[in-house]
Amino acid sequence: MQSLALIENWPVPTAAAAVVTSDGGLLGTHGPTAHRFPLASVTKPLAAYAALVAYEEGAVELDEPAGPEGSTVRHLLAHTSGLAFDEHRVTAPPGTRRLYSNAGFEVLGDHIAKATEIPFPEYVRQAVLEPLGMTSTTLEGSPAKDGVSTVDDLVRFAAEVQVPRLLDPRTVLEAQSVVHPGLKGVLPGYGHQNPNDWGLGFEIRDSKSPHWTGLSSSPATFGHFGQSGTFLWIDPVAGAACVALTDRAFGPWATEAWTPFTDAVLAELAASR
């Protein structure tokens, strides 16, 4: 895909990108797709997927208590537990505000580790990475932000999410559907959003503006971006997913570059039909 070559214009030392269709076909790649990049918060969808495997295996229930009083596994996945961004401190009652929380994902990881008697990074490896052949991906540390991976590996994950084999498709559909609709909140790097819709570990584009995806991205688009200059989106209407990884921290360069890049990818996808 010619549109992927736009990453050559990004002011970053290293970048790689790929597009994979809903049937698992690789439409194109650009850059060093085997290069390992820190994922930052793109770690969260991998952690969430492992949590959903734990749910389907019966190790946890989505509505069982986890985290602050009144909070559940579902609240932690959907950033509605009330925990602060990077502190294990409660700032709101569960289910009342969309408070994006790294701490919430760390509590989630600890909860699943206790339930399964397996350290959470090892559980992610056994439940998600190994079955998908993601041999270059590691999680050593926080399930919120300490993953390291490659475009090649994340293409495998994006293909899985579009056509699930590890999970029941109904579970994945729930993960990409809004949990606790109508909640306001801050989308890091993009300010206050009303509503700030989120699924189970995946951010949902809906009508958010500004946003890190494209102006032409469908409201059904879901995924995640990371402060290390990384993103993964899946657009069910376009029937494709896109991964882009860099080694420059998120900043104004990304807000300027990512949206026209995604719009170019979507335009090329539409033209090829």
N, C-alpha and C positions, 0 to 999 in steps of 0.2 A: 504494500500500500504506500503510495507516494506521500500521503499526508503524514505518515510516521516520521518522515525525514525532517519535519519541522523541529524535532528535538535538537537538531544540529544548531539551530539559532538560539537555543536557550542558554542563558549565561551561567552555565554549570560546568564543572570539570568533566563529569562523566554522566551519561544518560543512556537509557535503553527503554524500548517500548515494544508492545505487541498488541495485536487484536485477535481474539478468538471468538468464533461464532457459537451460536446456541447448540449446534450439533457437534461441537468440539473441534471444528476445523480451524487451523491456524491460517488466518488471512494474510498476515504479514508481521515482520519484525524489523527493528532498526536498532543498531548499537550493540554493545556487548551483553547479550542476553544471558550469559553465564556468569556475569560479574555479580558478586555478592554485595548487596547494599543494606544498610540499616533501614528497617521498615518504619520505625517510630510507630504511630498509631494504626498503620495498616496491619500491625500485629493483631489488633482487636478482632477483625473478622475471623482470623485463624483460631483465636482463643474461643470466640463465640461458637464456631463450628464444633470445636471439641466439646464445649459445654452441651451442645445439642446432641452430640453422640452420647454423652453421659446420661442425658435425659432419656434418649431412646433405649439405652441399655438398662434403664431402671435404677441407675445409681442416684439420681436426683429427680425431683419434680420441679417444674417451672414455678409452681406457686407454693413451694415450701419455704419456710423462713430462712433468710440468709442476709447477713449484713445488719444494719441498724434495726431497732425494734419496728415491727410493722412492714419491713422490707422483705422481698422474696428474690429468688433467682431471676425471675422475670424483670423485676425492678432493676437489679444490677445490670442485666444485659441491655436494658433500654435507657440507662442513665436517668432513672427516676427514683433511685433509692434515697436521695437526699444527701448523700455524701458529697463533700467538697471535691474540687478538681484534683488536687494532689495531696490532700490530707485526710486522715481517717477521722473526720469531724463532720457531724451532722449539721446541715444548714437549712433543711426544709423537711417537712413530713413526707414520707414516701408517697409517690404518685401525684404530687402537686406541682412539681416543676421539673423541667428538663435540665438537670445540672450535669453537664458532661464531666465524667469522673474517671480519672486513672485509678484512683483509690478504689472505686467500685469494682473495677475489673481485677484488681489485686485481691480484694475480699472474695470475689467470685472464684478466682483460682485456688485460694486457700480452702474455700468451702468444698470444691470438687475434689481437691487433693485429700481432704479428710474423708469424704464420702467414698472415694475409690481406693484409698490407702496407696495412692501412687502420686509422687510429686507432679504438680501440674505440668511443668515443661515436658516431663516424660510421658504424661498422659496425652498431651498434644501430639507428640511424636508418634505414639502408638495408634491414636485414634484418627489422625488426619494426615500427618506428613508421610509416614511409612506406607499406608495404603495407596496414597496418590502418587508415590514415587518422587516425593519432594525431597530428594537426597541432599540438596544444597541449602536447605532451610533449617535454622536452629532457633531455639528459644532458650536463652539462658538469662533468667531474671524475671522482670515484670511482664505478666501477660497483657499489660496495657500497651507496652511500647518497646520491648527489647528483642523483638524478632529480627532476624537477618535472613535475606532470601535473594532470589534471582528472578528475573523476568520469566525465564524458562519454567521455574517452579510455580510462580503465581499464575501462569497460563493454565497449568494443570488444575490449580484451585478454582480459577474462574470457570473452567469447563465443568468442573464438578458442581459448582453452585447452579449453573444453568441447567444441567442434566444430572441430578443427584444420583449417586450410587451408594454413598456412605450413609445417607439419611433418606427417610421417607420424603418424597417431593412435597407432601403436605406440611411437613415441618419446615422445610426451606421456604415455602410460600408464606408461612406464618412469620418467619424471620425477616422477610422483606415487606411485611405489612406493618402499618403503624400501630405501635403499642401506646396506650394512653393518649388518644388523639386530642389535639387542641392545646397541648401544653406549650407555653412560651419557653424560650431559652436562648443561650448564646451559642452559636456555631463558631468554634475557635478560628480566629483569623478572618471571620466574615461578619461578626457582630450579632446583634439581637435579631432573632427570627420569630415570627408569630404567624403560624405555629412553627415549632422546631421539631419536625417529625423524625421519628427514629423507630427502627424495628428491633429485632433481637440481635444486637451487635453490629448491625448495618445501619448507616445513615441513609435516609430516604430523601430524595431531592424535592419531590412535591412542587410547591410553588415558591420555594426559597429564592430570595434575591437580595444581595449578590450570592453567588454560589461558585464552587470550584469546578463544576461540570460545565457543559456548554449551554449557550442560550437556546439551542435546538434540542437539548436533552429532554427526553420525555419525563413527565412527573413521576413515572414509575421507576426511574433510574435509582439505583441504590449502590452503596459501596462505602469507601472510606478514603481519606487522605491522611498523610502523616507529616509531622513537622520536620522530617528529614528530606522533604521535597519529593514525596512519593504519593501515588494514588492508584486505586483500582476501582473502576466503575463497571456496572452491568446495566445495560439498557434493554429491558425485555421487549420494548417496541421495536428497537433497531435489531434485536436478535443477536447481540454481540456484547462482548466485554473488552475493556481496554486496560492495560497495565502500563504504567510509566514509573520508572525508578530513577532517582538522581542522587548525587552526593553533595547537594547544597541545601542548607536549611531553608524551609519554607519562608517566604517573605513576599514583598511587592513584586518581585520578578515572577513568582508563581501565579499570583492573581492576574497578572498581565498576560502570561503565556498559556496557561492551562485552558482557559475558555475557548480562545480561537483554535487551539490545537484540537480540542474535542469536537468543536463544530466542523472542522475540516475532516476529521475522521468520519463523523456521522454523514457529512455530505458525500464523501467517497463511497461509504456503504450504500447510501440511497441510490447513487448513480449506477452502482454495479448490479442493482436488482433488475 
